[in-house]
Amino acid sequence: MTSIKRIAKIHCGTFDAEQYWREPDLAKLPGLADPENLRIVAMMDELLFVFCSPSEALITRKAMNQAHKQYLTGIGFRFENNSFDVDGELKQLNKSMLQLLAEADASAFAKVAAGKPELVPFAPIPFTGEASERHGFVCRMPSMDIIRRVNTKTYSTDMKERLGLPNVSFIASSCAELRETGASLLKKGAFLIKDNYGVSGQGNLFIDSASILERVIAYTESQEKKGKQVRFVVEPYLDKLCDFSCQFSIDESGEYRLISLQRLANDEFAYQESYTPEPEFLQLLEGEGYFELMRRTAEELYKDGYYGHVCVDSMQLKDGGLVPLVEINARKSMSLIKHQIDRYLAPHELQGNLRYFSLRSVNADLRFEDLISGMEEAGILYQPGMSAGIIPLTANTLTINRKPGKPYKGRLYVSMASRNADIRKDLLMQLHSLFKTLSLQVLN
């Protein structure tokens, strides 16, 4: 950090917060960890620049790409950022950004800490308090026990009962219960098993046969015999039309503030895109009492000791019915990031979306600078005054796995700014064409 001006807030975070909330004695569902994906997710803290004002700072695990930072500054995003890597050579991937910050030399952040700024994480996780204490940051958040509790799938399931909502979810607290509930649900169709701390495609299993169920039970039983606690949510696989989510906040006095509602595009169970809903959809939700339900949800969360940001995942079924509360995420969210971009674009009378592309670079020497130059030459790189353009929101997520002489996997987050969806489709086609020119294969 080079600035000596007073910094009001420090933004930072770890996007896979769920793995730091989960208790070590919980049984896990089968799944494969992809080291390349883990490194990419570790770089997603770049996205938090959207929350920064000129008097605020963003601390990222890796120093931001200079070409990317220069571009963001040029289009109006001004903030302080560390010019050094906090985690060295990425050998500490098992440590969250907050733990790294808690262990960092206090002198490294002495200038930004001088005004006693507030530490504002993407999600409050262990070491948030320790990081604040070490560097003299102000920290406002509930206890970690409360945060862990309200972010479980079982809490969301119980909340449906408290709010008097139809509830088709079941809590399985043993392999015996998982087998019994699963067998009963299979008689009616496919169902889902959800890890208590699963998120965005990780920790959700689709079960459509007895043989698959038995394989999951066998995997889980081996953990149960070793003393692990089984704690899964089991629910029917619903005939869904679309996903959407509501973002709101609860302050320390319990005051509720509705922030936004976003439509979602998901690939299987994983987040892929947030986009602005049609006015008719918002009117439908208002008529169904959806927003009043969000206020009541906030009241219940506050009764349980939680305050801060919340994102409630919801869905609309193909028969027109609503499932207003699928799960509660007591943290910031991708859709909240999208909302922040909306705020930036609003004075230009534009709307954006938020989406990502999972990419594999056949060209081992490809750099982010090559991509942003290609976008500029193609006339699709957004600049103020343009009626349409693409804003690259991340850079290190694209190149973190880059090694000399080897193809690598990356991810690019963007917002496509325009006045209507048809123009965004055209931008998408042009971006895909550029990917081909740069030997980037789209994986999603």
N, C-alpha and C positions, 0 to 999 in steps of 0.2 A: 504494500500500500504506500502510495507516495503523497497522498493529500494530507494537509494539516488543518483543513477546515473542519468544523464540527460535524460529525456524522450522527444523524438522529436514529437510524435503524441499520441493523446488520441482517441481511437476508442470506440464508444458506439452507442446506438440507440434504436429505437422503430420500430418494423416491421409493425405494423398496422398504419402507418403514416397517411393514408387517413382520419382516424377519427379525427385527429388533424388539418387537413387542412380544412375540411368542415365547411362552415359557419353555425351558429346555426339556421338561419332562413330557411334552405333548407328542403324541404319535403323529407321524406325517403320512400323507398319501403318496403313492409312488409317482415318481417324476424324475426327469433328467435335468441336471443343471448344465447350462451351456456357458462355459467361461467367457466366450465372446460377448454373449448377451449381458452377462454380469458386469463386464467392463463398460459396455454401452450404457446400461442403467446408471452406473456410477457417474457418468458424465452428464446425466440429465439435469443436474443442478444448474447448468447454464440457462435453462428455461426461466429461472427465477428472476432474470433481469427485468421481466415485465412488471414486477412489483416495485421496482426501484424508482425513486425520484432523485434529482441531482444532489440532494443532501443525504443520500443513503448509499450503502455499500453492499456489494454481493461478494461473498467469499465462496469460491468454487474449489473443488478438489484439485483440479488442474487449472493452471492459468488459462484464461480464455484466448482463443486464437486471435492474433492481433488484427488480421484482415476482417474478421467477424466483428470484433469490438469497434473497429474503425467505422465499419458500415453502420452498425447500430447507433453509434454516436452521430453519424451523418444524417440519419433519418429522425433524430430527436430523442433517442434514449441515452440519457447521460447519468452515469453512476460511477462510483469508485469500484475497483476490482483488484484482487491480488495479482501481482505480476510474477508470482512464483508458485510452484506446485506444492500443495499442502501435504500430499501423500508420497512425495519422492518418486520412485519408479513404479508406482502402482503395485507394490509388493504387499500392501496392507489393505487389500480389497475386502478382507473380512471385517474391517473396521469401518463404522459409519463415519460420515463427514463430521458429526458432532463429537464422536470419540477422538478423531484426529485433531479437531479444534481444541478439545479438552486437554490433549497431550502436547499441543504445540507450544513452543517457546513464547512466553508472554510478550517478549520484545518484538516479535514478528508483527503483532497487531497493535502495538502501543499507540501509534498515531491515530488509528480509527477509534480506539477505545478511550481516548482522552476525554471525550465529551460524555462518557457513560451511555452509549447508545443502547437501544433495546434490541435484543437478539430475537429475530422472528424466523423460526424454522419452517420449512415446508410442512413438516409434521413433527410434533413434540415426541422425541424418542429418548431412551436412556443416554446420558451424558450431556443433555441440553443444559441442565442446571450446573453441572461441573464445568462445562465450557464457559458459561456465563461468569461463574465465580472466578475462574482462572484469569479471564481477561477484563473483568470489571464491567461486563455487560449487564444491563437490566434484563431480568427474565420473568415473564408473567405466564404461568400455565398451571393447570390442575396437577394433582399428584400423578405419578406414573401409574399407580395402581388403577386410578380412575380412567386414565387414557387407555390403558390396556383393555380394561373391561368393556368400554363403550365401542371399541373397535373390533370386537369379536362378532362372528356370525351368529353365535348363540344369543348375544345381546340384541341383535337386530330381530331375531326370531321372537324373543320375549317381548320386544317392544310392540310387535304386531298385536299381541294379546292385550297389552296395556292400553293400546289405542282402540281396541275393539275392532280390529281389521280381520277380514278373512285370512286364515293362516293355514297354508298347506305344507308348511315346513315342520320337520321333526328333528329333535336333538338325539343323536346316538352317543351314549356315554360308555359303550362297550362294544366289542366285536359281536357279541350275542344280539344286542339291540340293532346293530347295523345289519346283521343277517336277517333278522325278523322283519325290520322295517323295509329293507330293500326287497325282500321276497314279496312282501305285500304290495309294494308299489309296482313291481315288475308285472304283476297281473293286469295292471291297467295301462302300462306303457313304460317308456324310458324315464329315467330319473337322474338327478345330479347328487353327487356327494361333494360337499364343500368343506375344505379345511377351515378351522376356526379363524385362521389368520390368512386365508387365501386372498389373492388380489389379481385382477386383470388377467385372467386366463391361467394364473398359477394357483394350483390348489383346488381346481374344479374338475371333477371327473364325470364324464358322461357314461352312464351305465344302461345298456339296452339288452343285456342277456345275463342269464344266471351264471354262465361260465366266467364272464368278466367280473361279476360281483364276487364270486368265490376267489378269484385271483387277488382282488383288492383286500378281501378279508384275510386271506392267507398272509399277505404282506403286512397287514396291520396286526394280526395275531402275534407275529414274531416280535413285534415291538411291545405289545401288551404284556407278553410273558416276561419281558425284560424290565417291567415296571413303568412303561410309558402309559400316560393317560389318553384314552380315546375320547375325542370331543369333536364330532363332526355334525354338520347340518345336512339333512337328507330331504330332498323335495322333488316333486314331479317336474319333468321337463315340460314347460308350458309352450303352447303354440303362439310364439311371440311375433308381433308386427314390428315393433321398434323399441329401442331403449331411449331413455332420457334421464336427466339428472337435475337436481335442484341444489343450488349453492346458497348457504346462508351463514350468518355468524351469530354468536351469542357472546355478549360482553360480560365482564366480571360481575355486573349487577343483575344479569339475567335478561337484559334487553335483546330482543330478537330483531335481526335485520335481514330481510330477503335481498339477495344479491343478483342472482340470475337463474335462468332455466335454459338448458342446452339439450338439443337432440344429439344422439350418439350413433355412430356407426361402429359396430364391433365385428371383428373377425373371429368366428366361433365365440369364445368367451373373453377375448382380449380386446382392450381398447384400441381403436384405430383412428377415430375422427370425432371432433365436436363441431357442431354447426348450429346456426341460429334457427329456432323453430318458427313456423308460420304463425301469424296472428290468430288464425282459426284454432290452432292447437292450444294456444294459451287460453283462449276463450273456453274451449272444452274443459281444460283443467280447472279453470275458475268455477265453471258451472258444476263440476263434480266435487268441489270443496277441497281440492288438492292443496292449495296454498294455505288454507286454514289448518289442514292436517300437518303441514310442515311447521307451522307455528306451534301446534300442540306437541310435535316431536321435539322441538327446541325446548319447550317447557319441561318435558320429561327428562331430557338430557341434563338440563340445569339442576333439576331436583336431585339427580345422581352425582352432581358435583362437577359436571363438565362445562367449560366455556371455551370459546375459540371458533375456528372455522369448521364447517360441516358440509359434506356433500352426500345427498341421499340419492341412491340409484333407484330408478323406477322403470316400469315397462308398460307398454300398451299391447294387448293381445289382439290376435287377428279377428276375434269376434267383437272387438271394440271395447272390451272390458279393460279396466286399469288395475295394475298391481302397483299401488302408490309407494310402497316401501319394500324394496327388494333387500337392500342392505344400507347400513349407515357407515360412512367413512368420516370419522371425526378428525379431519385434517384438511389442508388445501387439496386441490384436485386439478387434473388436466383441464377440466371444463372451466375452472376458475381462472386458469392461465389464459384460456381462450377469451373469457370475459374481459380480462385486462387488455388484450389486443383490441377488442371491440372498442374499449374506451379510447385507445390511441387513435383508432381509425375514424371514430364518430365525427370529429371536426372536419374530416375530409369527405364526409357523406359516403363512406365506404363500409362494407362489412367484410369480415374475414372468417375463416374457419381455423381449425387446428388439426393437423393430421401429420402422420409420419410415414416414411418409406423405409422399409427394411431393404438394404442394398448389399450387393456383393460386388466389390471392385475387381474386375479382371486385370486392370492396370495397377500393378503393385505400387507405382510411383504417384498415383493420383493424390492430390492434396486438396484441401478445402478451397484454397485460393483458385484452383483450376475450375471448380464448380461455380464459384461466385462470379468469376470472370466470364464463364460460359453463359451464365444467366444474364449478365449485363449485355453481352454481345447479342444475345437472342432477344433482347428487349423485354424480358420478363422479370428482371430484378426490380422490386418496388423501390420507387423514390417518391418523396412528397410531390404532389402535383399530378401524378399519374392517375388515370382513371381505373387502372388495374395493374396488378403486379404481385410477385411472390416475395414474401419476407422469410429468409432463412433464419430460423430461431435458434438453431444449434450448429456447432461446427465440430467440436471434439467428439460428439457422438458418431460422427461419420468416420473419423480417422483414428480413433483410439486403438484399434486392432491392427493398424498398418505396420508391416514389417518389410524390410527390403527384400525384393524379389519374390514375394508371395501374395497371392490374392487375399483380400481381407473382407470381413463383414462389418458393416456399419449401419447407421440409422440417421436419417435426416428429418428433423421436425420443421415444418413450414406453416405459414399462414398465407392463404391465397386471398388477396384483397381485391374486391370488385364491388359493383353495385347490384349484381344478380348472379344466380347460380349458373346460368348458361355461360357467362364469361369465365367463371371458375373452371368449368369443364374444359374450355379452350386453353386456359392456362395449364391445366393438368396434362393435356395432350402435348403441349409444347415442352413441358418439363420432362415428360417421358421420352420425347424425341432427343432432348439434351442428354438424358441418362444414357441412351444408346450411343450417342456420339462420344461420350466419355468412358464407354465400356463399363457402365454400371448396370448390373442386372437387378431388376426389382423382384424381391422375394415375397412380398405380401400383396 
